Amino acid sequence: MSKPSITLFFLQASRSIRTAWLLEALSLPYDVKFYNRLNGKAPPEFKQTCGNPLGKSPTMKDGDLTLWESGAIAEYILQMWTHAAEGTFLLHSLAIAYAVGNTPSSVSDEAKGEMVKGMSVAVQNDLDWLEKELGDEGTGWLAGKDLTAADVMVHFSAQFIFARDLGTKGVDKGSRWKNITGWLQRCEGSESYKRAVQKTGYTL
Ligand SMILES: N[C@@H](CCC(=O)N[C@@H](CS)C(=O)NCC(=O)O)C(=O)O
């Protein structure tokens, strides 16, 4: 087994528990360098080795990158899916909605169809990636064993694409993207999602 690239510099009785908890929740492998406090402070060996000029905990290393501020560390850990929700899935699918909605009436249906077909390639590619990430050997959630912010962010994007058929026209979604279909149902069956829908009256 290869060595985890993440090392958490963990100071006892500190915000470091935030980072450890998030890493555990997401099932991400990491090493811990544990330090007890000395006179209530981080001990000198913590400050000398963690790589954080402020000498505060948590500090996390991912390969050559050193990060501190527990909020920034949490964002770093979650950023891939949270940004893909907008920067990948909705970017490509909304482009279709905007293009179709703004095509002049002088453009023939055939030309419009060709344009949508061309733009659908990116959406389908994105969905194939999501399908693979949710693969049969996964936990049923995007990052870790339970629902996380990654699911919350990507769920709307996938739900919207399927509901509006943006880039997915003519595809048997339940068969090509069966993992996504099951995951959407799982997300929508979660108690927190149901409560959010009930409280807000959300519908698509
Ligand atoms: N805003 C920072 C605060 C970091 C911080 O102040 N950490 C405290 C522990 S909760 C610390 O390292 N104290 C030890 C010291 O200052 O020597 C964060 O959220 O990570």
Ligand as a Chemical Component Dictionary entry (heavy atoms), coordinates in Angstrom:
data_LIG
# 
_chem_comp.id                   LIG 
_chem_comp.type                 NON-POLYMER 
_chem_comp.pdbx_formal_charge   0 
_chem_comp.three_letter_code    LIG 
# 
loop_
_chem_comp_atom.comp_id 
_chem_comp_atom.atom_id 
_chem_comp_atom.alt_atom_id 
_chem_comp_atom.type_symbol 
_chem_comp_atom.charge 
_chem_comp_atom.model_Cartn_x 
_chem_comp_atom.model_Cartn_y 
_chem_comp_atom.model_Cartn_z 
_chem_comp_atom.pdbx_ordinal 
LIG N1  N1  N 0 -8.296 30.165 12.596 1  
LIG C1  C1  C 0 -7.392 29.055 12.789 2  
LIG C2  C2  C 0 -7.042 28.995 14.266 3  
LIG C3  C3  C 0 -5.832 28.107 14.528 4  
LIG C4  C4  C 0 -5.501 28.106 16.020 5  
LIG O1  O1  O 0 -5.511 29.148 16.675 6  
LIG N2  N2  N 0 -5.202 26.895 16.546 7  
LIG C5  C5  C 0 -4.908 26.766 17.937 8  
LIG C6  C6  C 0 -5.548 25.481 18.471 9  
LIG S1  S1  S 0 -7.325 25.414 18.321 10 
LIG C7  C7  C 0 -3.414 26.573 18.131 11 
LIG O2  O2  O 0 -2.724 26.085 17.265 12 
LIG N3  N3  N 0 -2.926 26.909 19.336 13 
LIG C8  C8  C 0 -1.598 26.600 19.768 14 
LIG C9  C9  C 0 -0.667 27.755 19.835 15 
LIG O3  O3  O 0 -1.049 28.876 19.502 16 
LIG O4  O4  O 0 0.495  27.514 20.261 17 
LIG C10 C10 C 0 -8.056 27.786 12.282 18 
LIG O5  O5  O 0 -9.294 27.719 12.152 19 
LIG O6  O6  O 0 -7.327 26.826 11.950 20 
# 
loop_
_chem_comp_bond.comp_id 
_chem_comp_bond.atom_id_1 
_chem_comp_bond.atom_id_2 
_chem_comp_bond.value_order 
_chem_comp_bond.pdbx_ordinal 
LIG N1  C1  SING 1  
LIG C1  C2  SING 2  
LIG C1  C10 SING 3  
LIG C2  C3  SING 4  
LIG C3  C4  SING 5  
LIG C4  O1  DOUB 6  
LIG C4  N2  SING 7  
LIG N2  C5  SING 8  
LIG C5  C6  SING 9  
LIG C5  C7  SING 10 
LIG C6  S1  SING 11 
LIG C7  O2  DOUB 12 
LIG C7  N3  SING 13 
LIG N3  C8  SING 14 
LIG C8  C9  SING 15 
LIG C9  O3  DOUB 16 
LIG C9  O4  SING 17 
LIG C10 O5  DOUB 18 
LIG C10 O6  SING 19 
# 
